[in-house]
Amino acid sequence: MNRGFYIILAAQFFSALADNALLIAAIALLRDIHAPAQYEPQLKFYFTVSYVLLAAFVGAFADSMAKGRVMFISNGIKVGGCMLLLLSAFPGLAALGAPLYVYPLFAYAIVGLGAAAYSPAKYGILTELLPPKELVVANGWIEGLTVAAIILGTVMGGMLISDKVSHTLLSWDFPFIDVGINTPAEAAILIVSLLYVIAAVFNLYIPNTGVDHKPLKKNPLYLLKDFGHVLKLLWSDKLGQISLAVTTLFWGAGATLQFIVIKWAEKALHLPLSKASILQGIVAVGVALGSVVAARKITIDRSIRVLPFGIALGVASMLLVGIPYLPAVHIQWLGISLHMLAAIVLMVVVGAMSGFFVVPMNALLQHRGHILMGAGHSIAVQNFNENTSILIMLGLYATLIELNAPVEAVVVLFGVFVAALSYVVLRWHRANMREYGQELKNLLAIAAKSGHH
């Protein structure tokens, strides 16, 4: 790995750290202005929808200039979103007529816009900077570091809004300047914006890869038509369609599993939200472990072999429903119950399967996308599919909750859904191999041996 890759890692870490801390701070901000509880999950919707609505434009934008510059601009947009979040708590906005708690959602959508523009550049530069044979390792590093940022960012967000830390932050006094920061949430958002600034500084030092860039077309209809073309192109590619189907399923399932795990822990183990949410972090630890193993063991020409792990992932997640039926034993030396220990072990296993499953598929998808259409367009197509999957699967989950479906039924339906779709993708790939087997093997072999694009 060259020096430029480690600069990208540092920039990604600080940007992802800020993303996850900001969600906690934004929720605290909504509570400060007495927003109804249903507005809190809408933050995630407003953040995610930018990926879907702007997919046709951010890929072209990412391919129109050096990726480091794109990432710098994107982090600048995130800083702007943070500033708008601070302004959205200003009571004078009520004079505009809309409820005060509407404005943080729109401000958070601006942060989502920055994230949507950042993503194609973040992953796309890997295909410009590194040979295909190093993409699985690079993705393992990126995913592992992102998971660490998710865990640390969530913890950091909670610490920043805690009484002890926020009291220290609010006690800082700048001579002759009234910065207008009066609440723990506002202090946390200001600190998060500084993390985005640090990430942006690292972006300035990302080397130019020398790849030719495509001039950005100004006609939005052209960009929509072009996006439709590259979307069709990637879904038509016999290797691209399989890896795209896997990553689309994985991200939709992963986002939904976050909510399912909390709901299950509250109902089945009678844990409060503060402890139930710990299991989310445990899943993330498992994902990091699985990502590292995949990076070390799975080369890009063997990436398709991980498909059966999708089926295993669905089956393993269904084992959650059996945990409450274990003996009610307290493990003295660990200080937790057998139920909690079993849940932790299962979450690590599910997370590890997820990481092992998705990292090789992600690398293969990036490689095929780069060959077919350019890195930025490829990642934009990937983001469009994955975030559409997130919105759909969360919608289905919300519908089941609205219908008061038992959480055990939701867990089983989720597991069956993931296992069944993974089986369909596996059969799909086998059908492709029967018809185009030698051609696909040659493409994978070329990707593994190639040192340059």
Summary of the structure (lengths in Angstrom):
residues: 453
radius of gyration: 22.3
end to end distance: 15.9
largest distance: 74.2
contacts: 1653
relative contact order: 0.15
helix: 82%
strand: 1%
